């Protein structure tokens, strides 16, 4: 099963967020906690991740990435 990922953000404490597209075409954000916190991995829907009350640097980076799509000419 193919899964495509793109690293969105890595915090100073080692938490990492990836944008993920699974084999079925579903897209979501995967958060991997740092080793000290147990390294838990949680998948979050795009709607939940981009909700208005979310303003961390990882959320800002996904919004920035989405904004770059507007800057590119249509193909």
Steps between C-alpha positions, in 0.01 A plus 500: 500500500656828386496801729644837395624740766641850516656639816316812610676598818736380771488669839803575714401215734500245216127468422444459125195565281457353151239556232395150391311360201404136543449239229128579484567871434413613852702797625572575865768625739707251699656618826787296643586594856861511612664200665490659847120524482465141383518559124126457453370545145160662444321563171291818483247594233576813299179663624598449864862600441403823323219602733505873584617445859822331381783751455822315582798515266410160354154634409647817353737291285216299348308821427814644338544184290139516383552866411790409270256304284330826410829657392570228243352520150229244422610205289 
